[in-house]
């Protein structure tokens, strides 16, 4: 039965964001430093990951820089995965034949839980390589977004026909594979920084759908459904996208605003049952501030100025996040938290990271998690899951 082996809480989103490189979730956090500080990056960014997070900050960079980075974050809203796990364990054939009338209330309750507004798994990430020199940056990479959401059958919910219920799961993804040229320039002796990016995007979309009680999906688990969507329903559309940013740099205090995909290009989706027809590369606008309170201590905060659409219909994202960085020789330690106002049942989720650096090379890693389940990645009720890593050369 479809979803019979669904045990991992956010397995679908992790596979979409990290393996398939597949729209949208929170503003994509570029690099492990941003991930470790609750996504606060617009004003605080201090390396060439600014090509993704705020191109204006490139104006402060001198010399050559090379970086490889990757990471993704997923939200399990309204406990979609936990509810599906419960439904997957029901013997739908026995319920449909009338042999298990005792399980009809559980089946109806599960369908009703999936029908709650805002129920979805959404994810985003950044994977890429970037080379920068004196304000210019050239990157090649992928900005993936994914949306996993239920399709509800409220017709077949009566005891006599609950076994024929067509409630299922839709999976949509956009892999924004791109080449990006960004530039930042300083004015007023560097106190005002302005930047922009031009992106040539080869957008590959995916779409798949399967029913909880659909006989045609028996024998599949969620990862197989995702794999089929990638192999059978991929569609490619090529578009341009444009980013812009501005940052006021007063030394220890910085304030910035950035906009991603300002023209919001759309990409064709395969013409299959349930397909939305097209999906956008979401327009997102974000502001941030950072303070270097001491030579070894920094604070930063970011917030989305508008609500962004996601690939899950009628599901949006608008986050605020912040964090702190403490530095000692060779090491940097980071912690933060993030909160999505657009979630139906929002909760604070937490981030942590560490960096190691010597004059020419630095390595950073970070993770994020929600309060339910802690670090138990197999907990199906987990609210959030993600991680990031980056390697930098600077000379």
Short mmCIF file of the C-alpha atoms (twelve columns), coordinates in Angstrom:
data_MODEL
# 
_entry.id   MODEL 
# 
loop_
_atom_site.group_PDB 
_atom_site.id 
_atom_site.type_symbol 
_atom_site.label_atom_id 
_atom_site.label_alt_id 
_atom_site.label_comp_id 
_atom_site.label_asym_id 
_atom_site.label_seq_id 
_atom_site.Cartn_x 
_atom_site.Cartn_y 
_atom_site.Cartn_z 
_atom_site.pdbx_PDB_model_num 
ATOM 1   C CA . UNK A 1   0.000   0.000  0.000   1 
ATOM 2   C CA . UNK A 2   1.142   3.513  -0.803  1 
ATOM 3   C CA . UNK A 3   2.923   5.055  2.211   1 
ATOM 4   C CA . UNK A 4   3.063   1.728  4.048   1 
ATOM 5   C CA . UNK A 5   6.763   2.259  4.729   1 
ATOM 6   C CA . UNK A 6   6.547   5.968  5.404   1 
ATOM 7   C CA . UNK A 7   8.451   6.327  8.662   1 
ATOM 8   C CA . UNK A 8   10.771  9.262  8.226   1 
ATOM 9   C CA . UNK A 9   9.216   12.543 9.410   1 
ATOM 10  C CA . UNK A 10  10.350  14.789 6.629   1 
ATOM 11  C CA . UNK A 11  11.865  12.209 4.304   1 
ATOM 12  C CA . UNK A 12  10.032  13.527 1.272   1 
ATOM 13  C CA . UNK A 13  11.242  17.066 1.731   1 
ATOM 14  C CA . UNK A 14  14.788  16.002 2.485   1 
ATOM 15  C CA . UNK A 15  14.893  13.844 -0.644  1 
ATOM 16  C CA . UNK A 16  13.430  16.643 -2.734  1 
ATOM 17  C CA . UNK A 17  15.768  19.288 -1.421  1 
ATOM 18  C CA . UNK A 18  18.962  17.352 -0.915  1 
ATOM 19  C CA . UNK A 19  18.955  14.421 -3.316  1 
ATOM 20  C CA . UNK A 20  16.778  15.246 -6.294  1 
ATOM 21  C CA . UNK A 21  17.644  18.899 -6.168  1 
ATOM 22  C CA . UNK A 22  14.193  19.805 -7.045  1 
ATOM 23  C CA . UNK A 23  8.091   25.514 -5.097  1 
ATOM 24  C CA . UNK A 24  8.592   27.225 -2.351  1 
ATOM 25  C CA . UNK A 25  9.275   27.369 1.330   1 
ATOM 26  C CA . UNK A 26  11.032  29.924 3.450   1 
ATOM 27  C CA . UNK A 27  13.500  32.349 1.900   1 
ATOM 28  C CA . UNK A 28  16.375  30.052 0.850   1 
ATOM 29  C CA . UNK A 29  19.192  30.267 3.385   1 
ATOM 30  C CA . UNK A 30  22.536  30.414 1.599   1 
ATOM 31  C CA . UNK A 31  25.350  28.730 3.465   1 
ATOM 32  C CA . UNK A 32  25.973  27.206 6.870   1 
ATOM 33  C CA . UNK A 33  26.568  30.540 8.622   1 
ATOM 34  C CA . UNK A 34  23.080  31.742 7.727   1 
ATOM 35  C CA . UNK A 35  21.569  28.375 8.652   1 
ATOM 36  C CA . UNK A 36  23.261  28.391 12.042  1 
ATOM 37  C CA . UNK A 37  21.983  31.891 12.849  1 
ATOM 38  C CA . UNK A 38  18.281  31.279 12.236  1 
ATOM 39  C CA . UNK A 39  18.450  32.368 8.602   1 
ATOM 40  C CA . UNK A 40  19.691  35.871 9.432   1 
ATOM 41  C CA . UNK A 41  21.862  36.758 6.447   1 
ATOM 42  C CA . UNK A 42  20.657  39.869 4.593   1 
ATOM 43  C CA . UNK A 43  22.738  42.333 6.628   1 
ATOM 44  C CA . UNK A 44  25.107  39.902 8.349   1 
ATOM 45  C CA . UNK A 45  26.506  38.098 5.296   1 
ATOM 46  C CA . UNK A 46  30.280  38.511 5.127   1 
ATOM 47  C CA . UNK A 47  31.341  36.253 2.256   1 
ATOM 48  C CA . UNK A 48  30.412  35.568 -1.353  1 
ATOM 49  C CA . UNK A 49  27.238  33.692 -0.402  1 
ATOM 50  C CA . UNK A 50  25.932  37.263 -0.696  1 
ATOM 51  C CA . UNK A 51  25.416  36.398 -4.369  1 
ATOM 52  C CA . UNK A 52  22.293  34.561 -3.143  1 
ATOM 53  C CA . UNK A 53  21.338  36.354 0.075   1 
ATOM 54  C CA . UNK A 54  22.057  40.048 -0.666  1 
ATOM 55  C CA . UNK A 55  24.181  41.047 -3.680  1 
ATOM 56  C CA . UNK A 56  24.760  44.516 -2.203  1 
ATOM 57  C CA . UNK A 57  27.056  42.958 0.418   1 
ATOM 58  C CA . UNK A 58  29.484  41.926 -2.338  1 
ATOM 59  C CA . UNK A 59  30.688  45.539 -2.304  1 
ATOM 60  C CA . UNK A 60  32.573  44.873 0.955   1 
ATOM 61  C CA . UNK A 61  34.547  41.913 -0.391  1 
ATOM 62  C CA . UNK A 62  38.141  42.350 -1.509  1 
ATOM 63  C CA . UNK A 63  40.377  39.893 -3.302  1 
ATOM 64  C CA . UNK A 64  39.448  36.439 -4.507  1 
ATOM 65  C CA . UNK A 65  36.982  34.100 -2.866  1 
ATOM 66  C CA . UNK A 66  35.817  30.600 -3.781  1 
ATOM 67  C CA . UNK A 67  33.048  28.733 -1.993  1 
ATOM 68  C CA . UNK A 68  31.132  25.463 -2.247  1 
ATOM 69  C CA . UNK A 69  27.922  25.411 -0.264  1 
ATOM 70  C CA . UNK A 70  24.775  23.374 0.097   1 
ATOM 71  C CA . UNK A 71  21.835  23.061 2.425   1 
ATOM 72  C CA . UNK A 72  18.088  22.759 2.716   1 
ATOM 73  C CA . UNK A 73  15.275  23.205 5.204   1 
ATOM 74  C CA . UNK A 74  11.826  21.597 5.368   1 
ATOM 75  C CA . UNK A 75  8.693   22.371 7.377   1 
ATOM 76  C CA . UNK A 76  6.105   19.736 8.315   1 
ATOM 77  C CA . UNK A 77  3.012   21.908 8.714   1 
ATOM 78  C CA . UNK A 78  -0.061  20.678 10.584  1 
ATOM 79  C CA . UNK A 79  1.738   17.356 11.038  1 
ATOM 80  C CA . UNK A 80  1.119   16.190 7.479   1 
ATOM 81  C CA . UNK A 81  3.680   13.385 7.740   1 
ATOM 82  C CA . UNK A 82  2.416   12.118 11.087  1 
ATOM 83  C CA . UNK A 83  -1.164  12.029 9.846   1 
ATOM 84  C CA . UNK A 84  -0.167  10.213 6.658   1 
ATOM 85  C CA . UNK A 85  1.823   7.718  8.697   1 
ATOM 86  C CA . UNK A 86  -1.319  6.898  10.682  1 
ATOM 87  C CA . UNK A 87  -3.446  6.558  7.559   1 
ATOM 88  C CA . UNK A 88  -0.803  4.398  5.891   1 
ATOM 89  C CA . UNK A 89  -1.113  1.869  8.677   1 
ATOM 90  C CA . UNK A 90  -4.825  1.274  8.107   1 
ATOM 91  C CA . UNK A 91  -5.942  -1.859 6.203   1 
ATOM 92  C CA . UNK A 92  -7.904  -0.025 3.530   1 
ATOM 93  C CA . UNK A 93  -8.925  -3.160 1.664   1 
ATOM 94  C CA . UNK A 94  -10.451 -4.611 4.840   1 
ATOM 95  C CA . UNK A 95  -12.185 -1.324 5.608   1 
ATOM 96  C CA . UNK A 96  -13.596 -1.165 2.083   1 
ATOM 97  C CA . UNK A 97  -14.895 -4.740 2.238   1 
ATOM 98  C CA . UNK A 98  -16.632 -4.095 5.544   1 
ATOM 99  C CA . UNK A 99  -14.429 -6.422 7.576   1 
ATOM 100 C CA . UNK A 100 -13.060 -3.693 9.855   1 
ATOM 101 C CA . UNK A 101 -15.930 -1.341 10.740  1 
ATOM 102 C CA . UNK A 102 -14.101 -0.523 13.975  1 
ATOM 103 C CA . UNK A 103 -11.475 1.372  11.960  1 
ATOM 104 C CA . UNK A 104 -13.904 3.576  10.032  1 
ATOM 105 C CA . UNK A 105 -13.778 6.393  12.643  1 
ATOM 106 C CA . UNK A 106 -9.955  6.414  12.485  1 
ATOM 107 C CA . UNK A 107 -10.039 6.630  8.679   1 
ATOM 108 C CA . UNK A 108 -12.551 9.487  8.706   1 
ATOM 109 C CA . UNK A 109 -10.616 11.339 11.418  1 
ATOM 110 C CA . UNK A 110 -7.383  10.992 9.449   1 
ATOM 111 C CA . UNK A 111 -8.954  12.398 6.292   1 
ATOM 112 C CA . UNK A 112 -10.435 15.281 8.315   1 
ATOM 113 C CA . UNK A 113 -7.011  16.077 9.798   1 
ATOM 114 C CA . UNK A 114 -5.477  16.227 6.338   1 
ATOM 115 C CA . UNK A 115 -8.262  18.588 5.252   1 
ATOM 116 C CA . UNK A 116 -7.219  21.274 7.744   1 
ATOM 117 C CA . UNK A 117 -6.086  24.490 5.992   1 
ATOM 118 C CA . UNK A 118 -2.348  24.866 5.605   1 
ATOM 119 C CA . UNK A 119 -1.454  21.174 5.870   1 
ATOM 120 C CA . UNK A 120 1.701   20.589 3.812   1 
ATOM 121 C CA . UNK A 121 5.420   19.907 3.773   1 
ATOM 122 C CA . UNK A 122 7.390   22.721 2.147   1 
ATOM 123 C CA . UNK A 123 11.124  23.015 1.625   1 
ATOM 124 C CA . UNK A 124 13.844  25.096 -0.011  1 
ATOM 125 C CA . UNK A 125 17.604  25.079 -0.313  1 
ATOM 126 C CA . UNK A 126 20.705  26.406 -2.016  1 
ATOM 127 C CA . UNK A 127 23.402  24.275 -3.644  1 
ATOM 128 C CA . UNK A 128 26.231  25.870 -5.589  1 
ATOM 129 C CA . UNK A 129 29.743  27.040 -6.264  1 
ATOM 130 C CA . UNK A 130 30.701  30.702 -6.434  1 
ATOM 131 C CA . UNK A 131 33.828  32.636 -7.365  1 
ATOM 132 C CA . UNK A 132 34.123  36.296 -6.424  1 
ATOM 133 C CA . UNK A 133 36.567  39.148 -6.916  1 
ATOM 134 C CA . UNK A 134 36.268  42.758 -5.733  1 
ATOM 135 C CA . UNK A 135 32.479  43.021 -5.811  1 
ATOM 136 C CA . UNK A 136 31.804  40.627 -8.681  1 
ATOM 137 C CA . UNK A 137 30.527  37.092 -8.183  1 
ATOM 138 C CA . UNK A 138 29.810  34.303 -10.647 1 
ATOM 139 C CA . UNK A 139 27.970  31.237 -9.416  1 
ATOM 140 C CA . UNK A 140 26.576  28.006 -10.792 1 
ATOM 141 C CA . UNK A 141 24.103  26.083 -8.718  1 
ATOM 142 C CA . UNK A 142 20.567  25.175 -7.852  1 
ATOM 143 C CA . UNK A 143 17.871  26.850 -5.767  1 
ATOM 144 C CA . UNK A 144 15.339  24.043 -5.195  1 
ATOM 145 C CA . UNK A 145 11.827  24.383 -3.815  1 
ATOM 146 C CA . UNK A 146 9.320   21.641 -3.039  1 
ATOM 147 C CA . UNK A 147 5.714   21.342 -1.930  1 
ATOM 148 C CA . UNK A 148 4.023   18.170 -0.681  1 
ATOM 149 C CA . UNK A 149 0.326   18.490 0.060   1 
ATOM 150 C CA . UNK A 150 -2.825  16.374 0.432   1 
ATOM 151 C CA . UNK A 151 -5.687  16.175 -2.056  1 
ATOM 152 C CA . UNK A 152 -8.836  15.493 -0.071  1 
ATOM 153 C CA . UNK A 153 -11.868 13.399 -1.050  1 
ATOM 154 C CA . UNK A 154 -14.758 14.600 1.131   1 
ATOM 155 C CA . UNK A 155 -17.346 12.667 -0.885  1 
ATOM 156 C CA . UNK A 156 -16.430 9.105  0.087   1 
ATOM 157 C CA . UNK A 157 -16.390 9.631  3.841   1 
ATOM 158 C CA . UNK A 158 -19.451 7.649  4.850   1 
ATOM 159 C CA . UNK A 159 -19.172 4.254  6.544   1 
ATOM 160 C CA . UNK A 160 -20.438 2.469  3.444   1 
ATOM 161 C CA . UNK A 161 -17.909 3.915  1.000   1 
ATOM 162 C CA . UNK A 162 -14.911 5.104  3.044   1 
ATOM 163 C CA . UNK A 163 -12.910 2.273  1.475   1 
ATOM 164 C CA . UNK A 164 -13.237 4.023  -1.909  1 
ATOM 165 C CA . UNK A 165 -11.884 7.317  -0.565  1 
ATOM 166 C CA . UNK A 166 -9.541  8.993  -3.068  1 
ATOM 167 C CA . UNK A 167 -7.609  11.138 -0.604  1 
ATOM 168 C CA . UNK A 168 -4.010  11.250 -1.726  1 
ATOM 169 C CA . UNK A 169 -0.752  13.106 -1.852  1 
ATOM 170 C CA . UNK A 170 0.611   15.502 -4.458  1 
ATOM 171 C CA . UNK A 171 4.298   16.282 -4.795  1 
ATOM 172 C CA . UNK A 172 5.505   19.312 -6.750  1 
ATOM 173 C CA . UNK A 173 9.050   20.567 -7.167  1 
ATOM 174 C CA . UNK A 174 11.054  23.187 -8.999  1 
ATOM 175 C CA . UNK A 175 14.792  22.784 -9.441  1 
ATOM 176 C CA . UNK A 176 15.984  26.268 -10.410 1 
ATOM 177 C CA . UNK A 177 19.319  25.290 -11.955 1 
ATOM 178 C CA . UNK A 178 21.076  28.496 -12.749 1 
ATOM 179 C CA . UNK A 179 24.097  30.535 -13.686 1 
ATOM 180 C CA . UNK A 180 24.179  33.789 -11.704 1 
ATOM 181 C CA . UNK A 181 26.218  36.943 -12.233 1 
ATOM 182 C CA . UNK A 182 26.086  39.365 -9.301  1 
ATOM 183 C CA . UNK A 183 27.756  42.672 -8.492  1 
ATOM 184 C CA . UNK A 184 27.809  44.996 -5.513  1 
ATOM 185 C CA . UNK A 185 29.138  48.565 -5.426  1 
ATOM 186 C CA . UNK A 186 29.757  50.947 -2.561  1 
ATOM 187 C CA . UNK A 187 28.845  54.631 -2.401  1 
ATOM 188 C CA . UNK A 188 29.517  57.350 0.179   1 
ATOM 189 C CA . UNK A 189 32.837  55.797 1.206   1 
ATOM 190 C CA . UNK A 190 31.210  52.388 1.471   1 
ATOM 191 C CA . UNK A 191 28.381  53.392 3.808   1 
ATOM 192 C CA . UNK A 192 25.798  52.657 1.111   1 
ATOM 193 C CA . UNK A 193 26.060  49.414 -0.834  1 
ATOM 194 C CA . UNK A 194 23.883  48.566 -3.822  1 
ATOM 195 C CA . UNK A 195 23.891  45.345 -5.785  1 
ATOM 196 C CA . UNK A 196 22.015  43.117 -8.169  1 
ATOM 197 C CA . UNK A 197 22.102  39.718 -9.844  1 
ATOM 198 C CA . UNK A 198 21.068  38.384 -13.224 1 
ATOM 199 C CA . UNK A 199 20.135  34.709 -13.250 1 
ATOM 200 C CA . UNK A 200 19.743  32.416 -16.231 1 
ATOM 201 C CA . UNK A 201 17.467  29.720 -14.847 1 
ATOM 202 C CA . UNK A 202 16.887  26.311 -16.381 1 
ATOM 203 C CA . UNK A 203 13.849  25.398 -14.311 1 
ATOM 204 C CA . UNK A 204 13.069  21.687 -14.091 1 
ATOM 205 C CA . UNK A 205 9.637   20.955 -12.631 1 
ATOM 206 C CA . UNK A 206 8.315   17.690 -11.220 1 
ATOM 207 C CA . UNK A 207 4.865   16.496 -10.270 1 
ATOM 208 C CA . UNK A 208 3.516   13.241 -8.882  1 
ATOM 209 C CA . UNK A 209 0.347   12.046 -7.196  1 
ATOM 210 C CA . UNK A 210 -0.858  8.913  -5.443  1 
ATOM 211 C CA . UNK A 211 -3.836  7.905  -3.290  1 
ATOM 212 C CA . UNK A 212 -3.750  6.547  0.241   1 
ATOM 213 C CA . UNK A 213 -6.254  3.807  -0.664  1 
ATOM 214 C CA . UNK A 214 -5.553  3.636  -4.413  1 
ATOM 215 C CA . UNK A 215 -4.810  0.077  -5.572  1 
ATOM 216 C CA . UNK A 216 -2.649  1.386  -8.411  1 
ATOM 217 C CA . UNK A 217 -0.164  2.671  -5.840  1 
ATOM 218 C CA . UNK A 218 0.115   -0.465 -3.764  1 
ATOM 219 C CA . UNK A 219 3.681   -1.586 -3.214  1 
ATOM 220 C CA . UNK A 220 5.090   1.944  -3.438  1 
ATOM 221 C CA . UNK A 221 6.492   4.009  -0.654  1 
ATOM 222 C CA . UNK A 222 6.910   7.771  -0.752  1 
ATOM 223 C CA . UNK A 223 10.473  7.709  -2.043  1 
ATOM 224 C CA . UNK A 224 9.360   5.572  -5.013  1 
ATOM 225 C CA . UNK A 225 6.581   8.032  -5.822  1 
ATOM 226 C CA . UNK A 226 9.086   10.887 -5.767  1 
ATOM 227 C CA . UNK A 227 11.480  8.936  -7.965  1 
ATOM 228 C CA . UNK A 228 8.689   8.247  -10.495 1 
ATOM 229 C CA . UNK A 229 7.751   11.930 -10.592 1 
ATOM 230 C CA . UNK A 230 11.360  12.877 -11.324 1 
ATOM 231 C CA . UNK A 231 11.801  10.243 -14.010 1 
ATOM 232 C CA . UNK A 232 8.455   10.510 -15.793 1 
ATOM 233 C CA . UNK A 233 7.105   14.024 -15.314 1 
ATOM 234 C CA . UNK A 234 10.125  16.319 -15.498 1 
ATOM 235 C CA . UNK A 235 9.672   19.421 -17.666 1 
ATOM 236 C CA . UNK A 236 12.301  22.077 -18.403 1 
ATOM 237 C CA . UNK A 237 11.699  25.781 -19.083 1 
ATOM 238 C CA . UNK A 238 14.426  28.410 -19.444 1 
ATOM 239 C CA . UNK A 239 13.877  31.895 -18.041 1 
ATOM 240 C CA . UNK A 240 15.747  34.911 -16.637 1 
ATOM 241 C CA . UNK A 241 15.298  36.115 -13.061 1 
ATOM 242 C CA . UNK A 242 16.553  39.257 -11.345 1 
ATOM 243 C CA . UNK A 243 17.577  40.003 -7.749  1 
ATOM 244 C CA . UNK A 244 18.475  43.332 -6.133  1 
ATOM 245 C CA . UNK A 245 19.649  44.520 -2.742  1 
ATOM 246 C CA . UNK A 246 20.777  47.517 -0.746  1 
ATOM 247 C CA . UNK A 247 22.699  47.682 2.527   1 
ATOM 248 C CA . UNK A 248 23.681  50.518 4.827   1 
ATOM 249 C CA . UNK A 249 27.105  49.684 6.261   1 
ATOM 250 C CA . UNK A 250 28.079  51.675 9.332   1 
ATOM 251 C CA . UNK A 251 30.843  49.336 10.410  1 
ATOM 252 C CA . UNK A 252 29.579  47.562 13.506  1 
ATOM 253 C CA . UNK A 253 25.940  48.105 12.475  1 
ATOM 254 C CA . UNK A 254 24.503  47.035 9.130   1 
ATOM 255 C CA . UNK A 255 20.939  47.194 7.774   1 
ATOM 256 C CA . UNK A 256 19.823  45.692 4.478   1 
ATOM 257 C CA . UNK A 257 16.900  44.865 2.208   1 
ATOM 258 C CA . UNK A 258 16.978  42.352 -0.635  1 
ATOM 259 C CA . UNK A 259 14.521  41.064 -3.223  1 
ATOM 260 C CA . UNK A 260 14.795  37.693 -4.975  1 
ATOM 261 C CA . UNK A 261 13.178  36.750 -8.293  1 
ATOM 262 C CA . UNK A 262 11.595  40.175 -8.590  1 
ATOM 263 C CA . UNK A 263 10.072  39.372 -11.985 1 
ATOM 264 C CA . UNK A 264 8.733   36.007 -10.665 1 
ATOM 265 C CA . UNK A 265 9.127   33.866 -13.825 1 
ATOM 266 C CA . UNK A 266 6.875   30.819 -14.212 1 
ATOM 267 C CA . UNK A 267 7.801   27.308 -15.302 1 
ATOM 268 C CA . UNK A 268 5.689   24.694 -17.076 1 
ATOM 269 C CA . UNK A 269 4.546   21.584 -15.183 1 
ATOM 270 C CA . UNK A 270 3.672   18.275 -16.881 1 
ATOM 271 C CA . UNK A 271 0.046   17.990 -18.006 1 
ATOM 272 C CA . UNK A 272 -0.978  15.115 -15.742 1 
ATOM 273 C CA . UNK A 273 -3.913  14.611 -13.375 1 
ATOM 274 C CA . UNK A 274 -3.842  17.214 -10.611 1 
ATOM 275 C CA . UNK A 275 -1.070  19.282 -12.187 1 
ATOM 276 C CA . UNK A 276 -1.157  23.045 -11.523 1 
ATOM 277 C CA . UNK A 277 0.018   23.658 -15.118 1 
ATOM 278 C CA . UNK A 278 2.815   26.011 -14.073 1 
ATOM 279 C CA . UNK A 279 4.674   27.109 -10.950 1 
ATOM 280 C CA . UNK A 280 6.465   30.381 -10.155 1 
ATOM 281 C CA . UNK A 281 9.957   31.034 -8.962  1 
ATOM 282 C CA . UNK A 282 8.605   32.951 -5.979  1 
ATOM 283 C CA . UNK A 283 9.154   36.665 -5.508  1 
ATOM 284 C CA . UNK A 284 10.549  37.226 -2.015  1 
ATOM 285 C CA . UNK A 285 11.545  40.411 -0.175  1 
ATOM 286 C CA . UNK A 286 13.511  40.282 3.051   1 
ATOM 287 C CA . UNK A 287 15.106  42.793 5.429   1 
ATOM 288 C CA . UNK A 288 17.748  42.365 8.093   1 
ATOM 289 C CA . UNK A 289 20.034  44.036 10.589  1 
ATOM 290 C CA . UNK A 290 23.254  42.988 12.276  1 
ATOM 291 C CA . UNK A 291 25.400  44.351 15.105  1 
ATOM 292 C CA . UNK A 292 29.017  43.449 15.831  1 
ATOM 293 C CA . UNK A 293 28.634  44.177 19.527  1 
ATOM 294 C CA . UNK A 294 32.193  43.122 20.342  1 
ATOM 295 C CA . UNK A 295 35.160  42.050 18.192  1 
ATOM 296 C CA . UNK A 296 34.221  38.429 18.946  1 
ATOM 297 C CA . UNK A 297 30.404  38.695 19.201  1 
ATOM 298 C CA . UNK A 298 27.749  39.428 16.548  1 
ATOM 299 C CA . UNK A 299 23.947  39.507 16.552  1 
ATOM 300 C CA . UNK A 300 21.660  39.421 13.500  1 
ATOM 301 C CA . UNK A 301 17.951  39.356 12.706  1 
ATOM 302 C CA . UNK A 302 16.024  38.926 9.431   1 
ATOM 303 C CA . UNK A 303 12.371  39.066 8.461   1 
ATOM 304 C CA . UNK A 304 10.293  38.593 5.313   1 
ATOM 305 C CA . UNK A 305 8.501   41.796 4.323   1 
ATOM 306 C CA . UNK A 306 5.881   39.994 2.234   1 
ATOM 307 C CA . UNK A 307 4.205   36.607 2.294   1 
ATOM 308 C CA . UNK A 308 5.512   34.261 -0.370  1 
ATOM 309 C CA . UNK A 309 3.448   31.660 -2.172  1 
ATOM 310 C CA . UNK A 310 4.524   28.042 -2.032  1 
ATOM 311 C CA . UNK A 311 3.945   25.026 -4.258  1 
ATOM 312 C CA . UNK A 312 1.307   23.824 -1.858  1 
ATOM 313 C CA . UNK A 313 -1.939  25.596 -2.879  1 
ATOM 314 C CA . UNK A 314 -3.046  28.327 -0.468  1 
ATOM 315 C CA . UNK A 315 0.028   27.771 1.723   1 
ATOM 316 C CA . UNK A 316 2.360   30.717 2.266   1 
ATOM 317 C CA . UNK A 317 5.552   31.514 4.151   1 
ATOM 318 C CA . UNK A 318 6.640   34.618 6.069   1 
ATOM 319 C CA . UNK A 319 9.492   34.119 8.478   1 
ATOM 320 C CA . UNK A 320 11.422  36.008 11.080  1 
ATOM 321 C CA . UNK A 321 14.706  34.668 12.411  1 
ATOM 322 C CA . UNK A 322 17.747  35.706 14.329  1 
ATOM 323 C CA . UNK A 323 20.944  34.448 15.802  1 
ATOM 324 C CA . UNK A 324 24.241  35.061 17.506  1 
ATOM 325 C CA . UNK A 325 27.831  34.246 16.559  1 
ATOM 326 C CA . UNK A 326 30.648  33.888 19.093  1 
ATOM 327 C CA . UNK A 327 34.211  33.755 17.758  1 
ATOM 328 C CA . UNK A 328 37.434  32.520 19.265  1 
ATOM 329 C CA . UNK A 329 40.724  31.787 17.461  1 
ATOM 330 C CA . UNK A 330 40.102  29.226 14.713  1 
ATOM 331 C CA . UNK A 331 36.445  28.609 15.688  1 
ATOM 332 C CA . UNK A 332 33.038  30.307 15.437  1 
ATOM 333 C CA . UNK A 333 29.949  29.075 17.308  1 
ATOM 334 C CA . UNK A 334 26.436  30.007 16.207  1 
ATOM 335 C CA . UNK A 335 22.887  29.620 17.489  1 
ATOM 336 C CA . UNK A 336 19.528  30.998 16.450  1 
ATOM 337 C CA . UNK A 337 15.792  30.524 16.060  1 
ATOM 338 C CA . UNK A 338 13.160  31.056 13.372  1 
ATOM 339 C CA . UNK A 339 9.373   31.473 13.331  1 
ATOM 340 C CA . UNK A 340 6.985   31.345 10.360  1 
ATOM 341 C CA . UNK A 341 4.019   33.687 10.839  1 
ATOM 342 C CA . UNK A 342 2.204   32.247 7.820   1 
ATOM 343 C CA . UNK A 343 1.988   28.766 9.305   1 
ATOM 344 C CA . UNK A 344 -1.420  27.815 10.722  1 
ATOM 345 C CA . UNK A 345 0.158   26.601 13.960  1 
ATOM 346 C CA . UNK A 346 3.507   28.415 14.066  1 
ATOM 347 C CA . UNK A 347 6.230   27.392 16.481  1 
ATOM 348 C CA . UNK A 348 9.779   28.489 17.162  1 
ATOM 349 C CA . UNK A 349 12.400  26.229 15.598  1 
ATOM 350 C CA . UNK A 350 16.053  26.265 16.509  1 
ATOM 351 C CA . UNK A 351 19.406  26.342 14.713  1 
ATOM 352 C CA . UNK A 352 23.014  25.767 15.644  1 
ATOM 353 C CA . UNK A 353 26.315  25.734 13.798  1 
ATOM 354 C CA . UNK A 354 30.063  25.763 14.066  1 
ATOM 355 C CA . UNK A 355 32.851  27.050 11.835  1 
ATOM 356 C CA . UNK A 356 36.559  26.340 11.662  1 
ATOM 357 C CA . UNK A 357 38.892  28.664 9.813   1 
ATOM 358 C CA . UNK A 358 42.554  29.284 9.119   1 
ATOM 359 C CA . UNK A 359 43.898  32.120 6.933   1 
ATOM 360 C CA . UNK A 360 43.138  30.457 3.588   1 
ATOM 361 C CA . UNK A 361 40.410  27.901 4.297   1 
ATOM 362 C CA . UNK A 362 37.268  27.729 6.418   1 
ATOM 363 C CA . UNK A 363 34.646  25.028 6.897   1 
ATOM 364 C CA . UNK A 364 31.151  25.562 8.337   1 
ATOM 365 C CA . UNK A 365 28.287  23.234 9.238   1 
ATOM 366 C CA . UNK A 366 24.826  23.857 10.712  1 
ATOM 367 C CA . UNK A 367 21.561  22.103 11.583  1 
ATOM 368 C CA . UNK A 368 18.011  23.160 12.433  1 
ATOM 369 C CA . UNK A 369 15.220  21.336 14.208  1 
ATOM 370 C CA . UNK A 370 11.789  21.815 15.771  1 
ATOM 371 C CA . UNK A 371 10.804  21.325 19.434  1 
ATOM 372 C CA . UNK A 372 8.777   18.161 18.759  1 
ATOM 373 C CA . UNK A 373 11.033  15.144 18.389  1 
ATOM 374 C CA . UNK A 374 14.268  16.957 19.152  1 
ATOM 375 C CA . UNK A 375 17.048  15.307 17.144  1 
ATOM 376 C CA . UNK A 376 14.978  12.176 16.518  1 
ATOM 377 C CA . UNK A 377 14.842  12.376 12.721  1 
ATOM 378 C CA . UNK A 378 12.481  9.368  12.615  1 
ATOM 379 C CA . UNK A 379 9.743   11.148 14.569  1 
ATOM 380 C CA . UNK A 380 6.842   11.620 12.081  1 
ATOM 381 C CA . UNK A 381 5.490   14.617 14.022  1 
ATOM 382 C CA . UNK A 382 8.639   16.683 13.702  1 
ATOM 383 C CA . UNK A 383 7.986   20.306 12.658  1 
ATOM 384 C CA . UNK A 384 11.276  21.203 11.001  1 
ATOM 385 C CA . UNK A 385 14.412  19.574 9.657   1 
ATOM 386 C CA . UNK A 386 17.448  20.886 7.835   1 
ATOM 387 C CA . UNK A 387 21.172  21.288 7.577   1 
ATOM 388 C CA . UNK A 388 23.923  23.021 5.630   1 
ATOM 389 C CA . UNK A 389 27.650  22.875 4.990   1 
ATOM 390 C CA . UNK A 390 30.150  25.074 3.182   1 
ATOM 391 C CA . UNK A 391 33.849  25.173 2.335   1 
ATOM 392 C CA . UNK A 392 35.532  28.501 1.550   1 
ATOM 393 C CA . UNK A 393 38.860  29.576 0.121   1 
ATOM 394 C CA . UNK A 394 39.787  33.241 0.504   1 
ATOM 395 C CA . UNK A 395 42.923  34.998 -0.650  1 
# 
